């Protein structure tokens, strides 16, 4: 929900049990608590929303290592930002991407330049070398800004943030926020505090995860809050 009370949702389609069937990225919004739904251009949806009438923010083929989760936020102007990862066409390495609506059209930016490949297939919760991301956005003056919070085994499983202070240039810089690894941690943050003060309070705990559904036995771990203020 944005500061105006509008609900924004995004999703991918899945054709079967296997995560390799995930495809495409879609969007809808509601300003009346879910009674009616609209596309980004204000066009009203005829319910139910189906694969045939959905708004496609980004077309992504099956078997692109697309995860079946998305991270979303909206800026104070009500413009949606969606973050997820998939493997760009013609490459073997999944990358984090930002898909956002600039008020007129959808745009996509590749955020990372990862060097290690992995494949997503089969059912259950997969043990993946990168976490689902969290995205936050801000606008100031003539520039739109975005920040991606994530974990990547390639970076030592630290909590990392990718920052872009001007989406028009598309220049992303990555910084690790922790010295110790958090292993299979997935990011979450205080979204209301971000809306109020543009301060990130990130929930932090070292966790494990098996592949499929099995647990990974690790001893109890300390829970903490990591505070990060953008400069």
Buried (B, 14 or more C-beta within 10 A) or exposed (E): EBEEEBBBBBBBBBEEEBBBBBBBBBBBBBBEEEEEBBBBEEEEBEEEBEEEEBBEBBEBEBBBBBBBBBBBBBBEEBBBBBBBBBBBEEEEBBBBBBBBBEEEEBBBBBBBEBEEEBBBEEEEEBBBBBBBBBBBBBBEEEEBBBBBBBBBBBBBBBBBBBBBBEBEEEEBEBEBBBEEBBBBBBBEBBBEEBBEEBEBBBBBEBEEBBEEEEEEEEEEBEEEEBEBEEE
